[in-house]
Amino acid sequence: MKKSIAIMCGGGPAPGINTVISTLAKTFLKDGYEVIGVHHGYKGLLSEDPSLVFFDFHKADRIFSRGGSTLL
């Protein structure tokens, strides 16, 4: 079974959040994890139909310098 990790943002937007998400995703991908982003914070995590994004290295690398939060 492949190891997985979920990344989500709780609270409002924060400067550099995409850099944090990108760095975490690439670090865990390098170590063989499946990386799942959860949209809408805790509300999304507890939703019956959560909005998820599955990161690969290319997707994680593209959000590095984008403004806003990729997981809102």
C-alpha positions as CSV (number, residue, x, y, z in Angstrom):
1,M,0.0,0.0,0.0
2,K,1.3,3.4,-1.0
3,K,1.7,6.0,1.8
4,S,-0.4,9.1,1.5
5,I,-0.5,12.6,3.0
6,A,-3.2,15.3,2.8
7,I,-2.4,19.0,2.7
8,M,-5.1,21.6,3.6
9,C,-5.1,25.2,4.6
10,G,-7.0,26.3,7.7
11,G,-7.9,30.0,8.1
12,G,-7.5,32.8,5.7
13,P,-5.0,33.3,2.9
14,A,-1.4,33.7,4.0
15,P,1.5,35.2,2.1
16,G,3.6,32.4,0.6
17,I,1.1,29.6,1.2
18,N,1.5,28.2,-2.4
19,T,5.3,28.0,-1.7
20,V,4.6,26.0,1.4
21,I,2.2,23.7,-0.4
22,S,4.6,23.3,-3.3
23,T,7.6,22.5,-1.1
24,L,5.6,20.0,1.1
25,A,4.2,18.3,-1.9
26,K,7.5,17.9,-3.7
27,T,9.3,16.7,-0.6
28,F,6.7,14.0,0.1
29,L,6.5,13.0,-3.6
30,K,10.3,12.5,-3.6
31,D,9.9,10.2,-0.6
32,G,7.3,8.1,-2.5
33,Y,4.0,9.5,-0.9
34,E,0.8,10.1,-2.7
35,V,0.0,13.8,-2.1
36,I,-3.6,14.9,-1.8
37,G,-4.7,18.6,-1.5
38,V,-8.0,19.2,0.2
39,H,-9.9,22.3,-0.9
40,H,-11.9,24.5,1.6
41,G,-9.9,23.5,4.8
42,Y,-11.7,21.6,7.5
43,K,-15.1,22.1,5.9
44,G,-13.8,20.4,2.8
45,L,-12.1,17.6,4.8
46,L,-15.3,16.7,6.6
47,S,-17.5,17.1,3.5
48,E,-19.4,14.1,2.1
49,D,-18.0,14.9,-1.3
50,P,-14.6,16.6,-0.7
51,S,-12.9,18.6,-3.5
52,L,-9.5,17.0,-3.8
53,V,-6.4,17.6,-6.0
54,F,-3.8,14.9,-6.5
55,F,-0.4,16.4,-6.9
56,D,2.4,15.1,-9.1
57,F,5.8,16.8,-9.2
58,H,4.8,19.0,-12.3
59,K,1.6,20.2,-10.7
60,A,3.4,21.0,-7.4
61,D,6.1,22.9,-9.2
62,R,3.7,25.0,-11.2
63,I,2.0,26.5,-8.1
64,F,5.3,27.6,-6.5
65,S,5.1,31.3,-7.6
66,R,1.3,31.8,-8.1
67,G,-0.6,34.2,-5.9
68,G,-3.5,33.3,-3.7
69,S,-4.0,29.8,-2.5
70,T,-4.3,26.8,-4.7
71,L,-6.3,25.0,-2.1
72,L,-9.0,27.6,-1.3
